[in-house]
Amino acid sequence: MQLQINSKKFGRVITFTRPSGTEYLYADVNGKAGTLGLQLHRNGSALAYGGGDESEFQRLVRNWYRWWIA
């Protein structure tokens, strides 16, 4: 799964992914994609999603992004 957000904070597109074979979510904010990117965490816990619903994945990522840039 993948979602791209045009980040005004970073001045570029950030790609969020959930690589196949894992439930963890990643962002390319460090310039690296997939599992080499930043693993999403919130309140000390890794953000994970194991389901197949694309809209739920996007909801999780957008909520994390809003929390992170706040």
C-alpha positions in Angstrom: 0.0 0.0 0.0 1.2 3.5 -0.7 0.0 7.1 -0.2 1.7 10.3 -1.3 1.2 13.6 0.5 2.5 16.9 -0.8 4.1 18.3 2.4 4.4 22.0 2.7 6.6 21.5 5.8 9.2 19.7 3.8 8.5 21.3 0.4 8.2 17.9 -1.4 6.1 14.8 -1.7 6.3 12.3 1.1 5.5 8.7 0.2 4.0 6.5 2.9 4.1 2.8 2.5 3.3 -0.5 4.0 5.7 -2.9 2.3 4.4 -6.4 1.5 5.3 -8.9 4.2 5.0 -6.4 7.1 2.3 -4.6 9.0 4.5 -1.6 9.9 4.1 1.7 8.1 7.0 3.8 6.8 7.6 7.3 5.3 10.4 8.5 3.1 11.1 11.6 5.1 14.7 10.6 5.5 15.2 10.3 1.7 14.9 6.5 1.7 11.9 4.5 0.7 10.2 1.4 2.1 11.7 -0.3 5.1 14.7 2.0 4.9 12.5 5.0 5.6 11.2 6.3 8.9 9.0 3.8 10.7 5.9 5.6 12.0 5.6 5.7 15.7 3.1 7.4 18.0 3.3 7.6 21.8 6.2 5.2 21.8 4.5 2.5 19.8 5.1 1.5 16.2 2.1 2.2 13.9 0.9 -1.0 12.2 -1.9 -2.0 9.9 -2.3 -5.6 8.7 -5.6 -5.2 6.9 -6.2 -4.9 3.2 -8.5 -1.8 3.2 -6.8 1.0 1.3 -9.0 3.7 2.8 -8.2 2.5 6.3 -4.5 2.6 5.5 -4.9 6.2 4.2 -6.9 7.2 7.2 -4.2 6.0 9.6 -1.4 7.7 7.6 -3.2 11.0 7.3 -4.0 11.0 11.1 -0.4 10.3 11.9 0.8 13.0 9.6 -1.5 15.6 11.1 -0.3 14.6 14.6 3.3 14.6 13.6 3.4 18.1 11.9 1.3 19.7 14.7 
